[in-house]
Amino acid sequence: MSVRLLFGAIGLTVALLAALGMNALFNALNTPALLAGNRVLLFETDNEIVERLEQAGAQFGDPQFSLAWNNRNDLDLHVIDPAGNHIWYRQRSSPTGGELDVDANANPLRATNRPVENIYWQPGNAPEGPYKVYVHHYANHGAPDPTPYTLRITVNGRMREYMGSLRYGEESERLTVDPRDVGDWYPLPAERSHWALVVMSGWGAALGLILTLGLRLPQAFFRQVNRAEFRVGRVIGNALGGALLGALAGFLGQLLFGWLGFLGDGLARFVGFITLGGLLGYGLAHCVPNLPVNPARWAGIIGGALCLWLYGWAVQNYSDATGRWLVAALLGLAIGLMITILFWAIRYALVRSGGAIEANRLGKAYRVKAGR
């Protein structure tokens, strides 16, 4: 491979490996569940059903039964409370306080491909005892059957989702839910903004560490690089420095993304990405020989700006995990290429000077020996 592209390719490769390793660790630790309900720069943590309920203006309660599907057909949610009251679209409330406040796709002219229905009781006002819940495929409005659906039930601070599919006229199995017997359900997401900072700091630290080593060690094969840069103590110290500064980049990127949420998700994420990229480039420039500060910083900022589009595309078409490794790869490529640019500049300076340029003029700034 041409030396002109070497460090860009190295940056891309080692950053990609770091991101893939962190994704595996996040999955092993069930990190998405830990972060659920919190805004995180490189994670999509909002529950789809909760998003639809919020957009529809639904009320949240305890217990709460919510139904979502993804076409224009009309599915109906039915709940029978412990007193025998049946709540559905023809009987939207019960004497016990239950209410169907959101009903979807009853009118084919106003049907949506993101429907949701919701039945709830105000917390503390629901009758005690078991509830029965089921789904009925009431009408086909032209979408192919069977229609897959997700039923989300929350009670006593815990949640469980059930999935199924129905054809026109079919009813699902009737589930019995006893609020006294939900100890094995998932706890509802809590506000854990500190964990978002920890996770993003860890992601940045891993990326900073791997990029520092990946962009530093291959330079040992270039004769013009000062041999002192590859002493064990200096390599370890700069690797730890890269990890620390990477952690700072991840921390501040997440902090700004959280603080600026009132500006909208897109703008807040844009600021978070350019902060992450810019600080990562600036930090690596202090830990990797021959990586100039200003070009590395601007490469990180421009790469971070491009990451906004790249991450959004990955989430839309694949997953946030794909988005994380694409973001890492782009930042690694952009920052790594700055070493290549410096070597070009050095070679150009030597050629123009006829080999007469003083060694200390290059060595002082970039720790590179000027050969003749």
For each residue, the residues with C-beta under 8 A, 3 or more apart:
1: 5 6 9
2: 5 6
3: 6 340 343
4: 340 344
5: 1 2 8 9 337 340
6: 1 2 3 9 10 218 340
7: 10 11 215 218 336 337 338 339 340
8: 5 11 12 333 334 336 337 340
9: 1 5 6 12 13 333 336
10: 6 7 13 14 214 215 218 336
11: 7 8 14 15 211 214 215 331 332 333 334 335 336 337
12: 8 9 15 16 329 330 332 333 336
13: 9 10 16 17 214 332
14: 10 11 17 18 210 211 213 214 215 332
15: 11 12 18 19 207 210 211 214 328 329 331 332 333
16: 12 13 19 20 325 328 329 332
17: 13 14 20 21 210
18: 14 15 21 22 206 207 209 210 211 328
19: 15 16 22 23 203 207 324 325 327 328 329
20: 16 17 23 24 325
21: 17 18 24 25 206
22: 18 19 25 26 202 203 206 207 324
23: 19 20 26 27 321 324 325
24: 20 21 27 28
25: 21 22 28 29 31
26: 22 23 29 31 32 199 321
27: 23 24 30 31 321
28: 24 25
29: 25 26 34
30: 27 33 34
31: 25 26 27 34 35 43 199
32: 26 35 36 43 45
33: 30 36 186
34: 29 30 31 192 195 199
35: 31 32 38 40 43 45 192 195 196 199
36: 32 33 45 47 189
37: 45 46 47 188 189 190 191 192
38: 35 45 189 191 192 193 195 196
39: 45 196 257 258 261 265
40: 35 43 45 196 199 200 254 257
41: 196 200 253 254 257 269 272 273 276
42: 200 203 311 320 323 324 327
43: 31 32 35 40 196 199 320
44: 315 319 320
45: 32 35 36 37 38 39 40 189
46: 37 50 51
47: 36 37 50 51 152 189
48: 51 52 68
49: 52 53 66 68 116 150 152 161
50: 46 47 53 54
51: 46 47 48 54 55
52: 48 49 55 56 68 114 115 116
53: 49 50 56 58 60 66 102 116 118
54: 50 51 57 58
55: 51 52
56: 52 53 102 104 116 118
57: 54 102
58: 53 54 66 101 102 116 118 120
59: 99 101 118 120
60: 53 64 120
61: 64 120 121 122 123 126
62: 120 121 122 123 124 126 154 155 156 157
63: 120 121 126 131 153 154 155 156 177 179
64: 60 61 118 119 120 121 153 154 155
65: 77 79 118 119 120 131 133 151 152 153
66: 49 53 58 77 116 117 118 119 151 152 153 154
67: 75 77 116 117 118 135 149 150 151 152
68: 48 49 52 114 115 116 117 149 150 152
69: 73 75 115 147 148 149 150
70: 113 114 148
71: 113 143 144 147
72: 105 108 111 112 113 115 141 142 143
73: 69 105 111 137 139 140 141 142 143 145 147 168
74: 104 105 106 108 111 137 138 139 140 141
75: 67 69 105 115 117 135 136 137 138 147 149 166
76: 88 89 103 117 135 136 138
77: 65 66 67 88 100 117 118 119 133 135 151
78: 86 87 88 133 134 135 136
79: 65 86 87 88 98 119 131 132 133
80: 84 85 86 87 131 132 133
81: 84 85 87 94 96 98 126 127 129 131
82: 96 127 128 129 130 131
83: 94 95 96 127 129
84: 80 81
85: 80 81 91 94 95 96 98
86: 78 79 80 91 94
87: 78 79 80 81 91 92 93 94 98 99 100 119
88: 76 77 78 79 91 92 100
89: 76 92 100 103 106
90:
91: 85 86 87 88 94
92: 87 88 89 99 100 101 103
93: 87 98 99 100
94: 81 83 85 86 87 91 97 98 99
95: 83 85
96: 81 82 83 85 121 125 126 127
97: 94 121 122 125 126
98: 79 81 85 87 93 94 119 120 121 126
99: 59 87 92 93 94 119 120 121
100: 77 87 88 89 92 93 103 117 118 119
101: 58 59 92 118 119 120
102: 53 56 57 58 116 117 118
103: 76 89 92 100 106 117
104: 56 74 111 112 115 116 117
105: 72 73 74 75 108 110 111 112 115 139 141
106: 74 89 103
107: 110 111
108: 72 74 105 111 139 141 142
109:
110: 105 107
111: 72 73 74 104 105 107 108 115 141
112: 72 104 105 115
113: 70 71 72
114: 52 68 70
115: 52 68 69 72 75 104 105 111 112
116: 49 52 53 56 58 66 67 68 102 104
117: 66 67 68 75 76 77 100 102 103 104
118: 53 56 58 59 64 65 66 67 77 100 101 102
119: 64 65 66 77 79 87 98 99 100 101
120: 58 59 60 61 62 63 64 65 98 99 101
121: 61 62 63 64 96 97 98 99 125 126
122: 61 62 97 125 126
123: 61 62 126
124: 62
125: 96 97 121 122
126: 61 62 63 81 96 97 98 121 122 123 179
127: 81 82 83 96
128: 82 179 180
129: 81 82 83 178
130: 82 176 177 178
131: 63 65 79 80 81 82 176 177 178 179
132: 79 80 174 175 176 177
133: 65 77 78 79 80 151 153 174 175 177
134: 78 171 172 173 174 175
135: 67 75 76 77 78 149 151 164 166 171 172
136: 75 76 78 166 170 171 172
137: 73 74 75 140 145 147 166 167 168 169 170 171
138: 74 75 76
139: 73 74 105 108 168
140: 73 74 137 143 145 168
141: 72 73 74 105 108 111
142: 72 73 108
143: 71 72 73 140 147
144: 71
145: 73 137 140 166 167 168
146: 165 166 167
147: 69 71 73 75 137 143 165 166 167
148: 69 70 163 164 165
149: 67 68 69 75 135 163 164 165 166
150: 49 67 68 69 161 162 163
151: 65 66 67 77 133 135 161 162 163 164 172 175
152: 47 49 65 66 67 68 159 160 161
153: 63 64 65 66 133 159 160 161 162 175 177
154: 62 63 64 66 157 158 159 188
155: 62 63 64 158 177 179 182 185
156: 62 63 179 182
157: 62 154 187 188
158: 154 155 182 183 185 186 187 188
159: 152 153 154 185 186 187 188
160: 152 153 182 185 186
161: 49 150 151 152 153
162: 150 151 153 175
163: 148 149 150 151
164: 135 148 149 151 172 173
165: 146 147 148 149
166: 75 135 136 137 145 146 147 149 170 171 172
167: 137 145 146 147 170
168: 73 137 139 140 145
169: 137
170: 136 137 166 167
171: 134 135 136 137 166 174
172: 134 135 136 151 164 166 175
173: 134 164
174: 132 133 134 171
175: 132 133 134 151 153 162 172
176: 130 131 132
177: 63 130 131 132 133 153 155 182
178: 129 130 131 181 182
179: 63 126 128 131 155 156 182
180: 128
181: 178
182: 155 156 158 160 177 178 179 185
183: 158
184:
185: 155 158 159 160 182
186: 33 158 159 160
187: 157 158 159 190
188: 37 154 157 158 159
189: 36 37 38 45 47 192
190: 37 187
191: 37 38
192: 34 35 37 38 189 195 196
193: 38 196 197 258
194: 197 198
195: 34 35 38 192 198 199
196: 35 38 39 40 41 43 192 193 199 200 254 258
197: 193 194 200 201 251 254 255
198: 194 195 201 202
199: 26 31 34 35 40 43 195 196 202 203
200: 40 41 42 196 197 203 204 250 251 253 254
201: 197 198 204 205 247 248 250 251 254
202: 22 198 199 205 206 247 250
203: 19 22 42 199 200 206 207 250 324
204: 200 201 207 208 246 247 248 249 250 251 253 276 280
205: 201 202 208 209 243 244 246 247 250
206: 18 21 22 202 203 209 210 243 246
207: 15 18 19 22 203 204 210 211 246 250 280 328 331 332
208: 204 205 211 212 242 243 244 245 246 247 249 280 283 284 287
209: 18 205 206 212 213 239 240 242 243 246
210: 14 15 17 18 206 207 213 214
211: 11 14 15 18 207 208 214 215 242 246 280 284 288 332 335 336
212: 208 209 215 216 238 239 241 242 243 284 287 288
213: 14 209 210 216 217 235 239 242
214: 10 11 13 14 15 210 211 217 218 332
215: 7 10 11 14 211 212 218 219 284 288 291 335 336 339
216: 212 213 219 229 230 235 238 239 287 288 289
217: 213 214 220 230 235
218: 6 7 10 214 215 221
219: 215 216 222 225 229 230 289 290 339
220: 217 225 230
221: 218
222: 219 225 343
223: 371
224: 346 368 369 370 371
225: 219 220 222 229 289 290 367 368 369
226: 229 289 363 367 368 369
227: 230
228: 231 234 367
229: 216 219 225 226 234 235 289 367
230: 216 217 219 220 227 234 235
231: 228 234 235
232: 235 236
233: 236 237
234: 228 229 230 231 237 238
235: 213 216 217 229 230 231 232 238 239
236: 232 233 239 240
237: 233 234 240 241
238: 212 216 234 235 241 242 287 288
239: 209 212 213 216 235 236 242 243 287
240: 209 236 237 243 244
241: 212 237 238 244 245 283 286 287
242: 208 209 211 212 213 238 239 245 246 283 284 287 288
243: 205 206 208 209 212 239 240 246 247
244: 205 208 240 241 247 248 283
245: 208 241 242 248 249 279 280 282 283 284 286 287
246: 204 205 206 207 208 209 211 242 243 249 250 280 283 284
247: 201 202 204 205 208 243 244 250 251
248: 201 204 244 245 251 252 279 283
249: 204 208 245 246 252 253 275 276 277 278 279 280 283
250: 200 201 202 203 204 205 207 246 247 253 254 276
251: 197 200 201 204 247 248 254 255
252: 248 249 255 256 275 276 279
253: 41 200 204 249 250 256 257 272 273 275 276 279
254: 40 41 196 197 200 201 250 251 257 258 272
255: 197 251 252 258 259
256: 252 253 259 260 268 271 272 275
257: 39 40 41 253 254 260 261 268 269 271 272
258: 39 193 196 254 255 261 268
259: 255 256 268
260: 256 257 263 267 268 271 272
261: 39 257 258 264 265 268
262:
263: 260 267 268
264: 261 267 268
265: 39 261 268 269
266: 269 270 308
267: 260 263 264 270 271
268: 256 257 258 259 260 261 263 264 265 271 272
269: 41 257 265 266 272 273 308 311
270: 266 267 273 274 305 308
271: 256 257 260 267 268 274 275
272: 41 253 254 256 257 260 268 269 275 276
273: 41 253 269 270 276 277 304 305 307 308 311 327
274: 270 271 277 278 300 301 304 305
275: 249 252 253 256 271 272 278 279 304
276: 41 204 249 250 252 253 272 273 279 280 300 304 331
277: 249 273 274 280 281 299 300 301 302 303 304 305 307 331 334
278: 249 274 275 281 282 297 298 300 301 304
279: 245 248 249 252 253 275 276 282 283 300
280: 204 207 208 211 245 246 249 276 277 283 284 300 331 335
281: 277 278 284 285 296 297 298 299 300 301 303 331 334 335 338
282: 245 278 279 285 286 293 296 297 300
283: 208 241 242 244 245 246 248 249 279 280 286 287
284: 208 211 212 215 242 245 246 280 281 287 288 291 296 335
285: 281 282 288 291 292 293 296 297
286: 241 245 282 283 293
287: 208 212 216 238 239 241 242 245 283 284
288: 211 212 215 216 238 242 284 285 291 339
289: 216 219 225 226 229 366 367 368
290: 219 225 339 342 343 366 367 368
291: 215 284 285 288 296 335 338 339 342
292: 285 295 296 338 341 342 365 366
293: 282 285 286 296 297
294: 297 298
295: 292 298 299 338 341 342
296: 281 282 284 285 291 292 293 299 300 335 338
297: 278 281 282 285 293 294 300 301
298: 278 281 294 295 301 302
299: 277 281 295 296 302 303 334 335 337 338
300: 274 276 277 278 279 280 281 282 296 297 303 304 331 334 335
301: 274 277 278 281 297 298 304 305
302: 277 298 299 305 306 334
303: 277 281 299 300 306 307 330 331 333 334 335
304: 273 274 275 276 277 278 300 301 307 308 331
305: 270 273 274 277 301 302 308
306: 302 303 309 310 330
307: 273 277 303 304 310 311 326 327 330 331
308: 266 269 270 273 304 305 311 312
309: 306 312 313
310: 306 307 313 314 323 326 327 330
311: 42 269 273 307 308 314 315 320 323 324 326 327
312: 308 309 315 316 323
313: 309 310 316 317
314: 310 311 317 318 319 320 322 323 326
315: 44 311 312 318 319 320 322 323
316: 312 313
317: 313 314
318: 314 315 321 322 323
319: 44 314 315 322 323
320: 42 43 44 311 314 315 323 324
321: 23 26 27 318 324 325
322: 314 315 318 319 325 326
323: 42 310 311 312 314 315 318 319 320 326 327
324: 19 22 23 42 203 311 320 321 327 328
325: 16 19 20 23 321 322 328 329
326: 307 310 311 314 322 323 329 330
327: 19 42 273 307 310 311 323 324 330 331
328: 15 16 18 19 207 324 325 331 332
329: 12 15 16 19 325 326 332 333
330: 12 303 306 307 310 326 327 333 334
331: 11 15 207 276 277 280 281 300 303 304 307 327 328 334 335
332: 11 12 13 14 15 16 207 211 214 328 329 335 336
333: 8 9 11 12 15 303 329 330 336 337
334: 8 11 277 281 299 300 302 303 330 331 337 338
335: 11 211 215 280 281 284 291 296 299 300 303 331 332 338
336: 7 8 9 10 11 12 211 215 332 333 339 340
337: 5 7 8 11 299 333 334 340 341
338: 7 281 291 292 295 296 299 334 335 341 342
339: 7 215 219 288 290 291 336 342 343
340: 3 4 5 6 7 8 336 337 343 344
341: 292 295 337 338 344 345
342: 290 291 292 295 338 339 345 346 366 368
343: 3 222 290 339 340 346 347
344: 4 340 341 347 348
345: 341 342 348 349
346: 224 342 343 349 350 362 366 368 370
347: 343 344 350 351
348: 344 345 351 352
349: 345 346 352 353 357 362
350: 346 347 353 355 357 370 371
351: 347 348 354
352: 348 349
353: 349 350 356 357
354: 351
355: 350 371 372
356: 353
357: 349 350 353 361 362 370
358: 361 370
359: 362 363 369 370
360: 363 364
361: 357 358 364 365 370
362: 346 349 357 359 365 366 368 369 370
363: 226 359 360 366 367 368 369 370
364: 360 361
365: 292 361 362
366: 289 290 292 342 346 362 363
367: 225 226 228 229 289 290 363
368: 224 225 226 289 290 342 346 362 363
369: 224 225 226 359 362 363
370: 224 346 350 357 358 359 361 362 363
371: 223 224 350 355
372: 355
